[in-house]
């Protein structure tokens, strides 16, 4: 009960504080650069909404997993970026502005993409369609937690730049502490689930998270995208809004299938761990090696 409360109440509050701190390091010019040079965003959206969902379907068919596990993973693969993606990007010295814009766009697209993916995946793995719709309040909650605090932080920076400069280092340390706490609480709240389904759903979630990190980093790099932006895309695409898929799966007004919630629940933990390892590897490299 305590772990569940921490995730449902403590996590959103912590993320609001974290996103406010991230906003302190951003300038309006950062977002203008994303819009003025949209190629990284376009490639990121192709990876997120086309390439990786197709790879996920191929992986599910190749492994021959139960339909509920397969549907849960496919829905996870097209879900929008999680609210902590910008935090990981910040810690990895990636393009935070690109991460926030990417997350915002995928959140908007999820209103169309998630119901479509649900219907197609049910047809593919169950042999029948399951018509659902996504509650707009869930999309609004994403913006309230991730985008609004970041905008407030940007406003503070524009009015008090010296204050934001002094706060940047302690906020980064605080963000690291919060990140570790999020992983620990998520592991604790899903421990029984991880033990029960780890051999199957946990393994496939790990495989897909590694596949996502590699694809979402190296594909943009092959297309000529800079390292900082490729890092941003890799982390933003890898860290999904698993809670949104879990809500869809368990809601009696949507899928009403608790088994489908198992893969995103496990991925919600595993995605953090693999992304944290990715960030640690990048942090150990010299700046010259990251060009």
C-alpha positions as CSV (number, residue, x, y, z in Angstrom):
1,X,0.0,0.0,0.0
2,X,2.8,2.4,0.9
3,X,4.6,1.7,-2.4
4,X,1.5,2.2,-4.4
5,X,0.8,5.5,-2.6
6,X,4.4,6.6,-3.4
7,X,3.9,5.9,-7.1
8,X,0.5,7.4,-7.4
9,X,1.0,10.5,-5.3
10,X,4.7,10.9,-4.5
11,X,6.0,10.3,-8.0
12,X,3.9,13.0,-9.8
13,X,4.9,15.5,-7.1
14,X,8.6,14.6,-7.4
15,X,8.4,14.9,-11.2
16,X,6.8,18.3,-11.1
17,X,9.8,19.5,-9.0
18,X,12.2,17.8,-11.3
19,X,10.7,19.3,-14.4
20,X,10.7,22.7,-12.8
21,X,14.4,22.3,-12.2
22,X,15.0,21.2,-15.8
23,X,13.2,24.2,-17.1
24,X,15.7,26.4,-15.2
25,X,18.4,25.2,-17.6
26,X,16.4,25.8,-20.8
27,X,16.0,28.8,-23.0
28,X,13.3,29.7,-25.5
29,X,16.0,29.5,-28.2
30,X,16.4,25.8,-27.5
31,X,12.9,25.1,-28.6
32,X,13.2,27.5,-31.6
33,X,16.1,25.4,-32.7
34,X,14.1,22.2,-32.5
35,X,11.3,23.7,-34.7
36,X,13.8,25.4,-37.1
37,X,15.7,22.1,-37.6
38,X,12.9,19.5,-37.4
39,X,14.8,16.6,-38.9
40,X,15.8,15.0,-35.5
41,X,12.2,15.3,-34.4
42,X,10.9,13.7,-37.6
43,X,13.4,10.9,-37.4
44,X,12.5,10.4,-33.8
45,X,8.8,10.2,-34.5
46,X,9.4,7.6,-37.3
47,X,11.5,5.5,-34.9
48,X,8.8,5.8,-32.1
49,X,5.7,5.3,-34.1
50,X,6.7,3.1,-37.0
51,X,10.1,1.4,-36.7
52,X,10.1,0.2,-33.1
53,X,6.4,-0.9,-33.0
54,X,7.1,-3.0,-36.1
55,X,10.2,-4.5,-34.5
56,X,8.1,-5.2,-31.4
57,X,5.5,-7.1,-33.4
58,X,8.2,-9.1,-35.1
59,X,9.8,-9.9,-31.7
60,X,6.4,-11.0,-30.2
61,X,5.6,-13.2,-33.2
62,X,9.1,-14.8,-33.2
63,X,8.9,-15.5,-29.4
64,X,5.4,-16.9,-29.6
65,X,4.4,-15.4,-26.2
66,X,0.8,-15.4,-24.8
67,X,-1.6,-12.9,-26.5
68,X,-1.9,-10.7,-23.4
69,X,1.9,-10.3,-23.1
70,X,2.2,-9.6,-26.8
71,X,-0.6,-7.0,-26.8
72,X,0.8,-5.3,-23.7
73,X,4.2,-5.0,-25.2
74,X,2.9,-3.6,-28.5
75,X,0.8,-1.0,-26.6
76,X,3.9,-0.1,-24.6
77,X,5.9,0.3,-27.8
78,X,3.6,3.1,-29.1
79,X,2.9,4.8,-25.8
80,X,4.2,8.3,-25.3
81,X,7.4,9.2,-23.6
82,X,7.4,9.0,-19.9
83,X,7.7,12.2,-17.8
84,X,11.2,11.2,-16.6
85,X,12.7,11.0,-20.1
86,X,13.8,14.6,-20.0
87,X,15.5,14.0,-16.6
88,X,17.5,11.1,-18.0
89,X,18.3,13.3,-21.1
90,X,19.5,16.0,-18.8
91,X,21.7,13.7,-16.8
92,X,23.2,12.3,-20.1
93,X,23.9,15.8,-21.3
94,X,21.5,15.4,-24.2
95,X,19.2,17.8,-25.9
96,X,16.5,18.4,-23.2
97,X,14.4,20.7,-25.4
98,X,14.2,18.0,-28.1
99,X,13.2,15.5,-25.4
100,X,10.3,17.7,-24.1
101,X,9.1,18.5,-27.6
102,X,9.3,14.8,-28.6
103,X,7.4,13.8,-25.5
104,X,4.7,16.4,-26.1
105,X,4.1,15.4,-29.7
106,X,4.0,11.7,-28.9
107,X,1.5,12.4,-26.1
108,X,-0.8,14.2,-28.6
109,X,-0.4,11.4,-31.1
110,X,-1.2,8.8,-28.5
111,X,-4.9,9.8,-28.7
112,X,-5.0,8.2,-32.1
113,X,-2.0,5.8,-32.1
114,X,-2.9,3.9,-28.9
115,X,-6.5,3.0,-29.8
116,X,-5.4,2.0,-33.3
117,X,-2.5,-0.1,-32.0
118,X,-4.9,-1.8,-29.5
119,X,-7.4,-2.7,-32.1
120,X,-4.7,-4.0,-34.5
121,X,-2.8,-6.0,-31.9
122,X,-6.0,-7.6,-30.6
123,X,-6.8,-8.6,-34.1
124,X,-3.3,-10.0,-34.7
125,X,-2.8,-11.9,-31.4
126,X,-6.4,-12.6,-30.3
127,X,-8.1,-12.8,-33.7
128,X,-10.6,-10.1,-32.8
129,X,-10.7,-6.3,-32.6
130,X,-11.2,-4.5,-29.3
131,X,-12.5,-0.9,-29.9
132,X,-11.3,1.6,-27.2
133,X,-10.7,5.3,-26.9
134,X,-8.2,7.2,-24.8
135,X,-9.4,9.6,-22.2
136,X,-8.2,13.2,-22.9
137,X,-7.8,13.8,-19.2
138,X,-4.9,11.3,-19.2
139,X,-3.1,13.3,-22.0
140,X,-3.8,16.6,-20.0
141,X,-2.2,15.0,-16.9
142,X,1.0,14.4,-18.9
143,X,1.2,18.1,-19.9
144,X,0.4,19.2,-16.3
145,X,3.2,17.1,-14.9
146,X,5.9,17.5,-17.6
147,X,5.4,20.6,-19.7
148,X,3.9,23.2,-17.4
149,X,6.6,23.0,-14.7
150,X,9.3,23.1,-17.4
151,X,7.7,26.3,-18.8
152,X,7.6,27.8,-15.4
153,X,11.3,27.0,-14.9
154,X,12.1,28.7,-18.3
155,X,10.2,31.8,-17.2
156,X,12.2,32.0,-14.0
157,X,15.4,31.6,-16.0
158,X,14.4,34.4,-18.3
159,X,13.7,36.7,-15.4
160,X,16.4,35.6,-13.0
161,X,19.3,34.0,-14.9
162,X,21.8,34.3,-12.1
163,X,19.5,32.4,-9.8
164,X,18.9,29.6,-12.3
165,X,22.6,29.3,-12.8
166,X,23.2,28.8,-9.1
167,X,20.4,26.3,-8.8
168,X,21.4,24.1,-11.8
169,X,24.1,22.0,-10.1
170,X,22.1,21.2,-6.9
171,X,19.0,20.5,-8.9
172,X,20.9,18.0,-11.0
173,X,22.0,16.3,-7.8
174,X,18.5,16.3,-6.5
175,X,17.3,14.9,-9.7
176,X,19.7,12.0,-9.4
177,X,18.4,11.2,-5.9
178,X,14.8,11.3,-7.1
179,X,15.7,9.1,-10.0
180,X,17.2,6.5,-7.7
181,X,14.1,6.7,-5.4
182,X,11.8,6.2,-8.4
183,X,13.6,3.0,-9.4
184,X,13.6,1.6,-5.9
185,X,9.9,2.4,-5.3
186,X,8.9,0.9,-8.6
187,X,10.8,-2.3,-7.9
188,X,9.3,-2.6,-4.5
189,X,5.7,-2.1,-5.7
190,X,6.1,-4.6,-8.5
191,X,8.3,-7.2,-6.7
192,X,5.8,-10.0,-6.7
193,X,4.9,-9.4,-10.3
194,X,8.5,-9.3,-11.3
195,X,9.1,-12.7,-9.5
196,X,6.1,-14.3,-11.1
197,X,6.5,-13.0,-14.7
198,X,10.2,-12.3,-14.8
199,X,11.2,-15.4,-16.8
200,X,8.9,-14.4,-19.7
201,X,7.6,-10.9,-19.7
202,X,10.5,-9.5,-17.8
203,X,13.0,-11.0,-20.3
204,X,11.1,-9.7,-23.3
205,X,10.8,-6.3,-21.7
206,X,14.6,-6.2,-21.2
207,X,15.2,-7.3,-24.8
208,X,12.9,-4.7,-26.1
209,X,14.4,-1.9,-24.0
210,X,17.9,-2.7,-25.2
211,X,16.7,-3.0,-28.8
212,X,14.9,0.4,-28.4
213,X,18.0,2.1,-27.0
214,X,20.2,0.8,-29.8
215,X,17.8,1.5,-32.6
216,X,16.8,5.0,-31.4
217,X,20.4,6.0,-31.0
218,X,22.2,4.5,-34.0
219,X,19.4,5.0,-36.6
220,X,19.4,8.8,-36.1
221,X,23.3,8.8,-36.0
222,X,23.3,7.0,-39.4
223,X,21.0,9.7,-40.6
224,X,23.5,12.4,-39.6
225,X,21.9,13.5,-36.4
226,X,24.4,14.8,-33.8
227,X,25.3,12.8,-30.7
228,X,23.4,15.1,-28.2
229,X,20.2,14.8,-30.2
230,X,20.6,11.1,-30.8
231,X,21.0,10.6,-27.0
232,X,17.8,12.6,-26.4
233,X,15.9,10.5,-28.9
234,X,17.2,7.2,-27.6
235,X,16.2,8.0,-24.0
236,X,12.9,9.7,-24.9
237,X,11.8,6.8,-27.0
238,X,13.0,4.1,-24.5
239,X,11.3,5.6,-21.4
240,X,7.6,5.1,-22.1
241,X,4.6,6.2,-20.1
242,X,3.9,2.7,-18.8
243,X,1.3,4.0,-16.4
244,X,-0.9,5.1,-19.3
245,X,-0.8,1.6,-20.8
246,X,-1.5,0.0,-17.4
247,X,-4.5,2.3,-16.9
248,X,-5.8,1.3,-20.4
249,X,-5.4,-2.4,-19.6
250,X,-7.0,-2.3,-16.2
251,X,-9.8,0.2,-16.7
252,X,-13.2,-1.4,-17.0
253,X,-14.1,1.3,-19.6
254,X,-11.2,0.3,-21.8
255,X,-9.5,-3.1,-22.1
256,X,-10.4,-4.5,-18.7
257,X,-7.6,-7.1,-18.9
258,X,-5.2,-7.1,-16.0
259,X,-2.8,-9.6,-17.8
260,X,-2.1,-7.0,-20.5
261,X,-0.9,-4.6,-17.7
262,X,1.9,-7.0,-16.7
263,X,4.5,-6.2,-19.5
264,X,4.2,-2.4,-19.1
265,X,4.5,-2.8,-15.3
266,X,7.7,-4.7,-15.7
267,X,9.0,-2.5,-18.4
268,X,8.3,0.6,-16.2
269,X,11.1,-0.7,-14.0
270,X,13.4,-2.3,-16.6
271,X,13.3,0.7,-18.8
272,X,14.6,2.9,-16.0
273,X,17.4,0.5,-15.2
274,X,18.6,0.1,-18.8
275,X,18.4,3.8,-19.4
276,X,20.3,4.5,-16.2
277,X,23.1,2.1,-17.4
278,X,23.1,4.0,-20.7
279,X,23.4,7.3,-18.9
280,X,26.2,6.0,-16.7
281,X,28.1,4.7,-19.8
282,X,27.8,8.1,-21.5
283,X,28.8,10.0,-18.3
284,X,32.0,7.9,-18.1
285,X,33.1,8.9,-21.6
286,X,35.1,12.0,-22.4
287,X,33.3,14.8,-24.3
288,X,35.6,14.2,-27.3
289,X,34.2,10.7,-27.6
290,X,30.6,11.9,-27.7
291,X,30.8,14.0,-30.8
